Amino acid sequence: MNDPDQTIIWSRGKELQSPQWTDDAATDEQRSAADLTGGLVNLGFFTAALRRKARIWCLAGVIGLAIGSALYLKFPPAYHANATVLLVYNGNQDPAVQVQTEASLAKSQAVASRVVRQLKLPQSVASLQAAYTVTVVTDNVLTINVGAPSSAAAVQRASALAATFLQYRAQYARTQQQQLFVQLDRQYNAAQKRLTELEAQLGQIPAAQTTTVQKAEYDKLQTQMGQQQQIIQYTTDTKSATQTTTNTMATGSYVLNPATALPYSRIKGPGLYFAGGLFGGLAIGMGGVILTALLSRRLRRRDDVAAVLGAPVKLSVGPLRAPRRRPSLPRRSAKRKLDMRRVVAYLRGAVPGSSRGPASLAIVAVDDAQVVAQVVSSLAFSCAAEGKQVVVADLSSDAHLARLLRVSSPGIHDVSQNGANLVVIVPEAEDVAPAGPVPSGASPAVPTQANAALVAACSAADVLITLATLDPAFGGDHLGTWTTNAVAVVTAGESSVEKVYSVREMLRLAGTRLDSVVLIGADKSDETLGAVDPAEQSVLINQL
């Protein structure tokens, strides 16, 4: 067994055979990775997403609370005061229509600008207009509600607005009266002038009216003089009635209820700002988390991972990586150590037995190779502690296992720890497809053979454990020269459907049998089994 020239006879599980792919599996091979999406969207899906990203939406809530607090300090809730005015209208107009006009007049820029000048307010006219409202109570009653920085200021502004509105309304009515009087005076003067002309023409007709023509002319002039007298009477009566109506509108309209301050809550105002900011931030944060989860194509559920990889998830544990930039709670640290021991124990049982050469197993890190390197290191030393000759090959892209074992150069190295001895194999950095000790027939796509030193090192081993990462740019055919069995390690939420599916296809093309999957960081709410029945696999993929 220790002869370097001895040919190694490798066992491929039960027999060294090519994987058997059923028609369903062949159909799956032709299925594009884009067709494989995971999971049903239900309440559990949302709660799991929110639980995973609790820090994000909690931070959004804190930011919203800070924004609400800043707005409260910058724009504190205003004090309010009310004033009610009673209006008298022209009897010829519809009060229901006129009251709307009066409300618009009270909210007009002209009224607001007079109050700003009168009170010398440190704000613009537009700002004051935005700070008060005019409400129609009845057809002849308006309520003016004003907001201000203090209760006294609110009362002062409400009182000024009510008085200014009534003054402006009276002035507006007098202006309309004056314009009407100008028109009436023109009509009166024209009628008076015409009447004088008619009287002069009438004086030229003899009183006896001897002829028929003279009589007709006399009657015509009399009719025209009557019309002009009617115009004179109309203008006189209209001016008198308008004068009376205008005086009534000006003197009959008054402040019905003087300006009074409204109750002010010192809790409700700040509470609205703080609660609004907090819940607004939480809503935005949760919405963003849920939307991201809905659009994500990363796998989390056991059933999804099993369906895409075509192998059952036989073990799922919590996160194995300690959190960054924050202290780890003792309970969680103990839980991670326990989960690490569970993974190592499962992988020890997953190493296939062999009576014709070293038992070999590849552990394929689909995403977090650094954590998987820790698992492989613990597994290797655990086997070595039992007196077995263990060879570990680091085929990961960044040599995570070699760095963990403090091996800094390519080649074959002896590593000891706590009395346990390992042989560590690190390929050359430029060798992207290193050939292993399995005979070339295992993977015809790899033309090169392992060197004699590597074969000699492996010939004396009882167990060959390989840590591998697969890159679609280089393929994974070389993995078939290291082992015939593999276990994939997937971190929940780290890998997309396309990436996981690519790993499955590379293992198939390498002739390596994927026995099972280990899922790290599984959701607590995931109640799926992760078992794949070959007869139902195509149906399951169609549901994904």
Secondary structure as GFF3:
##gff-version 3
##sequence-region A 1 544
A	DSSP	alpha_helix	23	30	.	.	.	ID=ss1
A	DSSP	three_ten_helix	33	35	.	.	.	ID=ss2
A	DSSP	alpha_helix	43	52	.	.	.	ID=ss3
A	DSSP	alpha_helix	54	74	.	.	.	ID=ss4
A	DSSP	beta_strand	79	86	.	.	.	ID=ss5
A	DSSP	alpha_helix	95	106	.	.	.	ID=ss6
A	DSSP	alpha_helix	109	119	.	.	.	ID=ss7
A	DSSP	alpha_helix	125	131	.	.	.	ID=ss8
A	DSSP	beta_strand	132	138	.	.	.	ID=ss9
A	DSSP	beta_strand	141	148	.	.	.	ID=ss10
A	DSSP	alpha_helix	151	203	.	.	.	ID=ss11
A	DSSP	alpha_helix	212	252	.	.	.	ID=ss12
A	DSSP	beta_strand	254	261	.	.	.	ID=ss13
A	DSSP	alpha_helix	268	295	.	.	.	ID=ss14
A	DSSP	alpha_helix	302	309	.	.	.	ID=ss15
A	DSSP	beta_strand	313	317	.	.	.	ID=ss16
A	DSSP	alpha_helix	330	350	.	.	.	ID=ss17
A	DSSP	beta_strand	359	365	.	.	.	ID=ss18
A	DSSP	alpha_helix	369	385	.	.	.	ID=ss19
A	DSSP	beta_strand	390	395	.	.	.	ID=ss20
A	DSSP	alpha_helix	400	404	.	.	.	ID=ss21
A	DSSP	beta_strand	411	417	.	.	.	ID=ss22
A	DSSP	beta_strand	420	426	.	.	.	ID=ss23
A	DSSP	three_ten_helix	440	442	.	.	.	ID=ss24
A	DSSP	alpha_helix	452	459	.	.	.	ID=ss25
A	DSSP	beta_strand	463	468	.	.	.	ID=ss26
A	DSSP	three_ten_helix	477	481	.	.	.	ID=ss27
A	DSSP	beta_strand	485	491	.	.	.	ID=ss28
A	DSSP	alpha_helix	497	510	.	.	.	ID=ss29
A	DSSP	beta_strand	513	520	.	.	.	ID=ss30
A	DSSP	alpha_helix	537	543	.	.	.	ID=ss31
###
